[in-house]
Amino acid sequence: MPRLRILIIDDSVVIRKVLSETLSSDPQLEVVSTACDGRVGLAKIAQVHPDLVTLDVEMPVMDGLETLAEVRKLYPRLPVIMFSTLTERGATATLDALSLGASDYVTKPSNTGSMSAATERIKADLIPKIKVLCARSPSNPATIAPALPAHRPRAAAILRPIEIVAIGTSTGGPNALAELFPRIPKDFPVPIVAVQHMPPLFTKMLAERLASRSSIPIEEGVADAALAPGHAWIAPGNFHMTVKRTGLSRRLSLNQDPPENSCRAAVDVLFRSVASVYGASALGIVMTGMGSDGVLGSQKICEAGGHVIVQDEASSVVWGMPGLVYAAGHADAVFPLTQLAGEITRRVMESRSRRSSDSAGPHPFSNKSSAESR
């Protein structure tokens, strides 16, 4: 199998060297060229035809956002991973880059860390993303992962009013959430809690950006916040977020317990707590993302009598998290991104409107999406 061809665009000599050496140490990868700014990088793309580009956000001559805009005009399907700093400015630029069509991002290793630590960070954070994103690229059909086992959705009836919506997402999530949240109506009657795999600062900026475009309030989660209808909270980076009962109220809790699935915040942690506190009144949503975070948590929601729906493969940047939930048989239904908000709203509203008729017996939930019959 031919190695994946990587072009590195970064103005730092040190970063170019570290990236080149680390990526080249993987037998599946080949760094075919490097560039010191966006203008040179665009010329190199035409010359070396890479399978993927890593692109620095802050550069002289032509910065990462300008370069990305040109790349998307000329090479709309070329995977691009942004390489950003763990700063507020870096977070803002990264979110801008994702909205412009960047495939994903990683944060640069700290300047205060050792070279070996930087190398390990790149191996852990960047290389898996390169392989997954290149597997989706039409220029590399041989690298596409085998299809997941096909399981029919469980199509269980919703017998209790939905009292909370819990969302988990990762790669491709910021844009997916930006599609979903503005479609949630202002009178949405239950709280929403969400995990988006992102570092500190990034989650705060994401919540603010989503709130500015949505009808419902959206905030980064804070300890002991009372869950309120029509209000959404995004788990802060580097903290697990859970829900808890405090007397008659339900509130958020934050902790820094060990990462799960290499993530903190982790979807599994949030979903487990939601299943414990809300039981059959929980609705879980698993959206685009790499890895398996959310599979065990979705299982807990299902075992408690709750329900889970997932984003479909076609509209996901990576169908890892939702695909594995589907393969495990924990999904009730599969929907494209454009239909998710409407389906969430419909399920919540209809389940709650039946509250007065629950005593009449089970009322099977009607799922009309053609995607569910796959």
C-alpha positions in Angstrom: 0.0 0.0 0.0 1.5 3.4 -0.9 2.3 5.7 1.9 0.1 8.7 2.6 1.7 11.9 1.2 1.8 14.8 3.7 2.6 18.5 3.0 3.5 20.6 6.1 2.9 24.4 5.9 4.3 26.2 8.9 6.5 29.3 9.4 8.5 27.7 12.3 11.6 25.8 11.3 11.5 23.9 14.6 7.9 22.8 14.0 8.5 21.8 10.4 11.5 19.7 11.6 9.6 18.0 14.5 6.6 17.3 12.4 8.6 16.0 9.5 10.7 13.6 11.7 7.7 12.4 13.7 5.3 11.8 10.8 8.1 10.2 8.7 8.7 7.7 11.5 5.4 6.2 10.8 5.6 3.6 8.0 2.3 4.6 6.6 3.2 8.3 6.2 5.6 10.2 4.0 6.3 14.0 4.3 6.7 14.9 0.6 7.5 18.6 1.2 7.3 21.6 3.6 6.5 25.3 3.1 7.2 28.3 5.3 4.1 30.2 4.4 0.8 29.9 2.6 1.9 31.3 -0.7 4.7 28.8 -1.0 2.4 26.1 0.3 -0.2 26.6 -2.4 2.6 26.3 -5.0 3.8 23.1 -3.4 0.3 21.5 -3.4 0.3 21.8 -7.2 3.8 20.3 -7.4 3.7 17.4 -5.0 0.0 16.5 -4.9 -0.3 15.6 -1.2 -3.0 13.4 0.3 -3.3 15.8 3.3 -2.0 19.2 4.4 -1.1 20.3 7.9 -1.5 24.1 8.0 -0.3 26.5 10.6 -2.8 29.2 11.6 -0.5 32.1 12.2 2.1 32.8 9.4 3.5 35.8 7.6 2.9 36.6 3.9 -0.3 34.5 3.8 -1.8 33.2 7.0 -3.6 29.9 7.6 -7.1 31.3 7.1 -6.2 33.0 3.8 -4.4 29.8 2.6 -7.3 27.6 3.6 -9.8 29.7 1.7 -7.6 29.3 -1.5 -7.1 25.6 -0.9 -10.9 25.1 -0.6 -11.4 26.9 -3.9 -8.7 24.9 -5.8 -8.8 21.6 -4.0 -12.2 21.3 -2.2 -11.7 17.7 -1.2 -8.1 17.8 0.0 -8.0 17.1 3.8 -6.5 20.0 5.8 -5.6 19.8 9.5 -5.0 23.1 11.2 -2.1 23.4 13.6 -3.0 26.0 16.2 -1.8 27.4 19.5 -3.6 26.8 22.8 -4.6 30.5 23.2 -7.8 32.5 22.9 -6.5 33.9 19.6 -5.7 30.4 18.4 -9.1 29.1 19.5 -10.9 31.9 17.6 -8.8 31.3 14.4 -9.3 27.5 14.7 -13.1 27.9 14.8 -12.9 30.3 11.9 -10.8 27.7 10.0 -13.3 24.9 10.7 -16.2 27.1 9.4 -14.1 27.7 6.3 -13.8 24.0 5.6 -10.8 22.7 7.6 -11.1 19.0 8.2 -9.9 19.1 11.8 -7.2 20.7 14.0 -4.6 19.9 16.6 -3.0 22.2 19.1 0.8 22.7 19.1 2.8 21.2 21.8 3.8 23.6 24.6 7.1 25.5 24.1 8.0 24.6 27.7 7.8 20.8 27.1 10.5 18.4 26.1 11.2 17.3 22.5 10.2 13.8 23.4 6.9 15.0 24.9 6.2 17.0 21.8 6.8 14.0 19.6 4.5 11.8 21.7 1.8 14.5 21.5 2.0 14.5 17.7 1.9 10.8 17.5 -1.1 10.6 19.8 -3.1 13.6 18.5 -2.1 14.2 14.8 -1.2 10.8 13.2 -4.5 9.1 14.0 -6.4 12.0 12.5 -4.3 12.0 9.4 -5.0 8.3 8.8 -8.8 8.6 9.4 -9.2 11.7 7.2 -7.1 10.3 4.4 -9.2 7.1 4.6 -12.2 9.3 3.6 -10.4 11.0 0.8 -11.5 9.8 -2.7 -7.8 9.9 -3.8 -7.0 7.0 -1.5 -9.8 4.4 -2.0 -7.4 1.6 -0.9 -7.2 3.1 2.6 -10.9 3.2 3.3 -11.8 1.2 6.4 -14.0 -1.8 6.0 -17.7 -1.3 6.6 -19.0 -1.6 10.1 -21.3 -4.5 10.9 -24.9 -3.6 9.8 -27.4 -3.7 12.7 -31.0 -2.5 12.4 -31.9 0.3 14.8 -33.7 -1.0 17.9 -36.9 1.0 17.1 -38.1 1.0 20.8 -41.2 2.9 21.8 -40.8 6.1 23.8 -43.0 5.5 26.8 -42.0 8.4 29.1 -41.6 12.2 28.5 -38.1 13.2 27.5 -36.6 15.4 30.2 -33.0 15.9 28.9 -31.1 15.8 25.6 -27.4 14.7 25.8 -25.1 15.2 22.8 -21.6 13.7 22.1 -19.4 14.7 19.2 -15.8 15.1 18.2 -14.1 15.5 14.8 -16.4 17.6 12.6 -18.5 18.5 15.7 -18.1 22.3 15.8 -19.6 22.7 12.4 -22.2 20.0 13.1 -23.3 21.8 16.3 -23.4 25.1 14.4 -25.9 23.4 12.0 -27.9 21.8 14.8 -28.3 24.4 17.6 -29.7 27.3 15.5 -32.5 24.9 14.5 -33.6 24.3 18.1 -36.6 26.4 18.9 -36.7 29.1 21.6 -39.4 27.3 23.5 -37.5 24.0 23.7 -38.8 22.5 26.9 -35.8 20.5 28.3 -32.1 21.2 29.0 -29.3 20.1 26.6 -25.9 19.0 27.8 -23.1 18.3 25.3 -19.5 17.1 25.0 -17.4 18.3 22.2 -13.8 17.0 22.3 -11.9 20.3 22.6 -9.2 21.8 24.9 -9.8 24.6 27.4 -10.5 28.0 25.9 -11.7 26.3 22.7 -14.9 25.1 24.4 -15.7 28.5 25.9 -15.2 30.2 22.5 -17.3 27.5 20.8 -20.2 28.0 23.3 -20.1 31.7 22.8 -20.1 31.3 19.0 -23.0 28.9 19.1 -25.0 31.1 21.4 -24.6 34.1 19.1 -26.3 32.1 16.3 -29.0 30.3 18.2 -32.3 31.1 19.8 -31.5 29.2 23.1 -28.8 30.2 25.6 -25.6 28.2 25.3 -22.8 28.3 27.8 -19.7 26.5 28.8 -20.6 24.2 31.7 -19.9 25.5 35.3 -20.1 23.5 38.5 -23.4 23.4 40.3 -25.3 25.2 37.5 -29.0 24.3 37.7 -30.3 22.6 34.6 -33.1 24.7 33.0 -35.4 24.1 30.1 -34.3 25.5 26.8 -30.7 26.0 27.9 -27.6 24.2 26.7 -24.2 23.6 28.3 -21.0 22.5 26.6 -18.5 20.6 28.7 -15.4 22.7 29.4 -12.1 21.3 28.0 -10.1 19.2 30.4 -13.1 18.6 32.7 -15.6 15.7 32.7 -19.1 17.1 33.0 -21.9 15.1 34.7 -25.4 15.7 35.9 -26.5 15.1 39.5 -29.6 15.3 41.7 -29.5 17.9 44.5 -32.7 17.8 46.4 -35.5 18.4 43.9 -33.2 20.1 41.3 -30.7 18.6 38.8 -27.4 20.3 38.4 -24.1 20.1 36.6 -21.0 18.7 38.2 -17.4 18.9 36.9 -14.4 16.8 37.8 -10.9 16.0 36.6 -11.0 12.2 37.0 -8.8 10.3 34.6 -9.5 10.6 30.9 -11.7 8.0 29.3 -11.2 7.0 25.7 -8.2 9.4 25.9 -10.7 12.2 26.4 -11.6 14.7 29.2 -14.4 15.6 28.8 -15.7 12.2 27.7 -19.1 11.5 26.2 -19.3 8.2 28.1 -18.9 10.0 31.4 -21.7 12.4 30.7 -24.0 9.8 29.2 -23.6 7.5 32.2 -24.6 10.2 34.6 -27.6 11.2 32.4 -28.7 7.5 32.4 -28.4 7.4 36.2 -30.2 10.6 36.9 -32.9 10.6 34.1 -33.3 6.9 33.3 -35.9 6.3 30.6 -36.5 10.1 30.2 -33.1 10.6 28.5 -32.4 11.1 24.8 -28.8 10.7 23.7 -27.5 12.0 20.4 -24.1 10.8 19.0 -22.7 12.9 16.1 -19.7 13.0 13.9 -16.5 12.0 15.6 -13.4 9.8 15.6 -13.0 6.9 18.0 -15.4 5.0 20.3 -16.3 7.6 22.9 -20.1 7.4 23.5 -20.6 3.7 22.8 -20.6 2.5 26.4 -22.5 5.6 27.5 -25.2 5.0 24.9 -25.5 1.4 26.2 -26.2 2.8 29.7 -28.9 5.1 28.4 -30.5 2.2 26.5 -30.3 -0.1 29.5 -32.0 2.6 31.6 -34.9 2.7 29.1 -33.8 5.9 27.3 -33.2 6.4 23.6 -30.3 7.2 21.3 -30.2 8.5 17.8 -27.1 9.0 15.7 -25.9 11.1 12.8 -25.6 9.2 9.5 -22.4 8.3 7.7 -22.9 10.5 4.7 -23.2 13.8 6.7 -20.4 12.9 9.2 -16.8 14.0 8.8 -15.9 10.8 10.5 -18.4 8.0 11.2 -16.4 6.6 14.1 -18.4 7.5 17.2 -21.9 7.3 15.7 -21.0 4.4 13.5 -19.8 2.3 16.4 -22.9 3.2 18.5 -25.0 2.0 15.5 -22.9 -1.1 15.0 -23.3 -2.0 18.7 -27.1 -1.9 18.3 -27.6 1.0 20.7 -29.2 3.4 18.2 -33.0 3.8 17.7 -32.5 5.7 14.5 -30.0 7.2 12.0 -30.6 10.7 10.6 -28.6 13.1 8.4 -27.3 16.2 10.1 -29.9 18.5 8.4 -32.7 16.4 10.0 -31.3 16.0 13.5 -32.6 19.1 15.1 -36.1 18.6 13.7 -36.1 15.0 14.9 -34.8 15.9 18.4 -37.5 18.6 18.7 -40.2 16.3 17.4 -39.4 13.5 19.8 -39.2 15.8 22.8 -42.4 17.7 22.0 -44.4 14.6 21.1 -43.2 12.6 24.1 -44.2 15.4 26.5 -47.5 16.1 24.8 -48.5 12.4 25.5 -47.9 12.9 29.3 -51.6 13.0 30.0 -52.3 9.9 27.9 -49.6 7.7 29.3 -52.1 5.8 31.4 -53.8 4.6 28.3 -50.9 2.3 27.5 -47.8 2.2 25.3 -47.7 4.6 22.4 -45.1 3.4 19.8 -42.9 6.1 18.4 -43.2 6.5 14.7 -39.8 6.7 12.8 -40.2 7.8 9.2 -36.6 8.3 8.1 -35.7 6.0 5.2 -32.2 5.9 6.8 -33.5 3.8 9.6 -34.3 0.9 7.3 -30.7 0.4 6.4 
